[in-house]
Amino acid sequence: MEVGPAYEDPGFTWPREAAQKAAEAKRGRLWFQQVIADVKVFHFSGTKMHPWLSMDKTPQEAHQEALAEWRHRDPRQLVATAVLEWRTALEEVTKEVKGWKASERHAVQAACGRLRRWAAWERAERREAVERTRQCRHCEGLFGEGQGRWLLGWEGWWLCHDCVVGYIFSDEEPDALRCAECGGDDGTSRTWRWTNGHPSWTRWGGRGGGGGPGSTRMRH
């Protein structure tokens, strides 16, 4: 079975029904119906799913990390289950090779060492990205800029990609926008303005959009 999440951030959140449909991963019907416990072989491919990124974690730590990272996008826990199996199998192999011939043992150990260095480098890159950080309004986690986006329909929130999907499939609706200057909730002559990297709903010299779910203003 190809390893991947069931849902992805579609890049927009409203209208909600359209966003939910667009969030579904481009997989076939059988992929969605497959029972995870019945899978015989998990297949990692592409550019997003790299189980070796957990090389510096124990199998249990890798499993918990995957559960948290893909909580909304992978509700049936395919990613976490596959990562746990991969890491558990690798642990078994690294113990087994101790009884192999030196040349064979060294080849496996060299490959594992290289993957651990790559995993450590990737984590260092993520930590550096988090220094240029955003805090998700829902899970309150810290993320790099490319790990989420601003919702500027009438929310004004920054959410990580996983919480964007959770929001799309929830019943949550934000409060009506209020002007940052006067506190008014009417959208006349107001729009999003940026101050120090954060948006605020405030006066604008031109025509503004509407401020609520019933508005015809473009929403993202």
Residue pairs with C-beta under 8 A, 6 or more apart in sequence:
1 31
1 34
1 36
1 39
1 41
1 42
1 43
1 78
2 27
2 31
2 43
2 45
3 42
3 43
3 44
3 49
3 78
3 79
3 82
4 25
4 27
4 46
4 48
4 49
4 78
4 79
5 25
5 70
5 73
5 74
5 78
5 79
6 24
6 25
6 27
6 32
6 73
6 74
6 75
6 76
6 78
7 23
7 24
7 25
7 72
7 73
7 74
7 75
7 165
7 169
8 23
8 25
8 73
8 161
8 165
9 23
9 73
9 149
9 161
9 164
9 165
10 19
10 22
10 23
10 168
11 22
11 149
11 220
12 18
12 19
12 22
12 219
12 220
13 19
13 151
13 153
13 155
13 164
13 167
13 168
13 219
13 220
14 153
14 213
14 219
14 220
15 219
16 168
19 168
20 168
20 169
23 165
23 168
23 169
36 76
36 77
36 78
36 81
42 81
42 82
42 85
42 86
44 50
44 51
44 82
44 86
49 79
51 62
51 82
51 83
51 86
51 87
52 115
52 118
52 119
53 119
53 122
53 123
54 61
54 62
54 65
54 66
54 83
54 87
54 119
55 90
55 112
55 115
55 116
55 118
55 119
56 116
56 119
56 120
56 123
57 65
57 87
58 87
59 84
59 87
59 88
59 91
60 84
62 83
62 84
62 87
63 80
63 81
63 83
63 84
63 87
66 79
66 80
66 83
66 84
67 77
67 80
69 79
69 162
70 77
70 79
70 80
70 162
71 162
71 166
72 162
72 163
72 165
72 166
72 169
73 161
73 162
73 165
74 80
90 112
93 108
94 108
94 109
94 112
97 104
97 105
97 108
97 109
98 105
100 108
126 144
129 143
129 144
129 145
129 146
129 147
130 142
130 143
130 144
132 144
132 145
133 142
133 143
133 144
134 142
134 143
134 144
134 145
134 147
134 148
134 158
135 141
135 142
135 143
135 158
136 142
136 143
136 148
136 158
136 159
136 160
136 163
137 157
137 158
137 159
137 163
138 157
138 159
138 160
138 163
138 166
138 167
139 160
139 162
139 163
141 160
143 160
147 160
147 161
148 158
148 159
148 160
148 161
148 163
148 164
149 158
149 159
149 161
149 164
150 156
150 157
150 158
150 199
151 157
151 158
151 159
151 164
151 167
151 220
152 192
152 199
152 220
153 217
153 218
153 219
153 220
154 174
154 176
154 177
154 211
154 212
154 213
154 215
154 219
155 174
156 174
156 177
156 192
156 199
156 200
156 201
157 174
159 167
173 213
176 185
176 211
176 212
177 185
177 187
177 190
177 201
177 211
177 212
178 184
178 185
178 201
179 185
179 190
179 201
179 202
179 203
180 200
180 201
180 202
181 202
181 203
182 203
185 211
186 211
187 208
187 209
187 210
187 211
187 212
187 215
187 217
188 208
189 203
189 204
189 205
189 206
189 207
189 208
190 201
190 202
190 203
190 204
190 208
190 209
190 211
191 201
191 202
191 204
191 206
191 208
191 209
192 199
192 200
192 201
193 199
193 200
193 202
193 204
194 200
201 211
209 215
209 217
209 218
210 216
210 217
211 217
